[in-house]
């Protein structure tokens, strides 16, 4: 067994295992035996372990969970960044064939080994900051073979980086250049060819319903088809323009609706009723100079909120989940507690992984030991106040068999 002892502050992220919504235990210890936690509580009650670490001055919490990334891609969008700085909008660039379409061309042209290596390096950077579980979408292939390849790459990259990957199919990311004149044929291809090709690899289906992307009717058709094949439902919703997809996806039982800058009351109410989690993406909001989602509306309807990086080459080239948690507070109005739960327990729930994002006896031994900035106390607010988060001292990473179970 291995133990972290004399932890100043343990945040279990489980209200039944400590004080308050963060499940706080002071002067704590956690002990693991192989892949599972066998003790989490006051240090005085901890069993002896063969390996013990003095964690005085540190904070322990679950391994972080990033519920929304596009971590597999090739090519660069730096020229587009310059265009946006000069005044061009994201939607304008996409509609004239840039943006996502330029990444599609580069990703299709890259070898599988190159894509795996680049994605693994991105995921390794996230792991070094304490991320244990990462959702990774396809969507830069847009053919049956290329979309399936992207999801294989995502899982392989996670294995190399030592993180668990949750693969999400996003064939409905944009209409590729070769189908621009027949978008109905492309939607049919997604439903009839792409989705069957990723069953057994993808855990979720997603669709980008927005100006310049897919219509409400097209998005609902894709999501319903994925659900019929046994996939969970996620959706890019109400980001650039209001479409009504948040409400419609909630009616389909969506596990999450993401972005939500232009969410309306009906959408929030439907999400609250269905238990659909809001995934907030402050990196994209910042890079696109957008307005904040209606956080008060989400709270009013009991919608739980997760926070993700939206790591991608164009609208959110951000791989630091701690920074996004801070930005969610500063730019969107989340509380410290909402932000911390949003990168742990609530993020895990949005991925249908209720064991993860929490420290519980019998749960996976995925945990993080961090040290607050010099001179600062072991306090939850300190971890979020400082942009970039705390220093990572040690990590317990779930072994390969548990990671494989998540990715399957």
Residue, then its C-alpha position, 0 to 999 in steps of 0.5 A: x500500500x501507498x499513503x499520502x499522510x499529514x495532508x493539510x487539506x483533502x478535497x474529496x469532491x464528495x459531500x458525503x465524505x467531508x465538510x461542505x460541497x467539496x467534501x473537505x477533510x483537514x489534517x488528512x490522509x489517503x491510502x491506495x492499494x493498487x488501483x483502488x483507494x482504501x482509505x480517505x479521511x483524518x490522518x489519525x485513522x489512516x492504516x500503515x502503508x509500505x510507502x508513505x509520503x509526508x504531504x504537510x503543506x499540501x492539498x490533495x484532490x482527485x485527478x482532474x477531468x477535462x470534458x471537452x477537447x479536440x486534441x487530435x489535429x494536424x496543421x496550424x491556424x496561426x494565420x487565422x489568429x492574425x485575421x481575427x485580431x484584425x477583425x474577421x469573425x470565426x464564422x466568416x472564416x469558416x464560411x469562406x472555407x477556412x477555420x475547421x476546413x483548413x485543419x481537416x485538410x491538414x489532418x487528412x494528409x498527416x500520417x497516423x503515427x504523426x497524429x498520435x505523436x502530436x496528440x500524445x504530446x498535447x495530452x502529456x502536457x495536460x497530464x503534467x498539470x494533473x489531468x487524469x481523464x480527457x474527452x477527445x473528439x473527432x471531427x477533423x476527418x469528415x469521412x468514414x475512414x478518417x473519423x474512425x482513424x481520429x478516434x483510434x489515434x485519440x485512444x492510442x495517444x492517451x495510452x502514450x501520455x498515461x491519461x484515460x481518453x473518452x472518445x467522442x464522434x463529431x462527424x457533424x463538425x462542419x460540412x467538408x468542401x467536397x460536399x458543400x453543394x450537397x450537404x444533405x448527402x453529407x448528413x446521410x453519410x454521417x448517419x449511414x456510414x460514419x456512425x456505424x464505422x465508429x461504433x465500438x470505439x466512440x462513447x458519445x456522439x456530438x454535433x456542432x449546431x450553429x451558424x456556418x455549421x449544421x442546422x437544428x434539424x440536421x443536428x437532431x437527426x445525427x444525435x438521434x441516430x447516434x443515440x439509436x446506436x447506443x452512444x451517449x449524446x453531447x452537443x455544441x450548443x448556442x455558441x455563435x448564434x441561438x439555434x434551439x439545439x440545447x433544448x432539443x438535445x436535452x429532450x434527447x437525453x443529452x449528457x452535456x450541452x457545451x459553450x451556451x453563450x446564447x442559451x435561452x430560458x427554455x433551453x436552460x429549463x429543458x437542461x435542468x429537467x433532463x439533468x443535462x450538464x453545461x460544459x463551459x469553455x472560457x478559452x473559446x469565449x476569450x479567444x473569440x471575444x464573446x459574451x459569457x453564458x447566462x450563469x444565473x439562468x443555469x443556476x436558476x434551473x438547477x443545471x450543474x456546470x463543468x469546465x473544459x479547455x476546448x483544446x483545439x488549433x483555432x478557437x481555443x489553443x488552450x491546454x491548461x484546465x487550471x487556467x480555464x477554471x480560473x477564467x470561468x470564475x473571472x470571466x463567467x462568474x462561477x464560484x470557487x466551489x463551482x469551478x473546482x467541482x467543474x473540473x472534477x466530479x461534475x466533469x466526470x458525471x458529464x462523461x458518465x464516469x461517476x467513479x471519477x473526479x472524486x476520492x472515495x474508498x473503493x474508487x479508482x486511485x486517481x489523485x493529485x497532490x498540489x502545493x499552494x503558492x509560497x506563503x499562501x494557505x492550503x485553501x480552495x480559493x488559493x488554488x483557483x485565484x492564481x492563474x495557472x493553478x498550484x504546483x503539482x507535487x505528485x500524481x496517482x494515475x489509474x493503471x492501464x486497465x482502468x484507463x482502457x475501461x474508460x476508453x472502451 
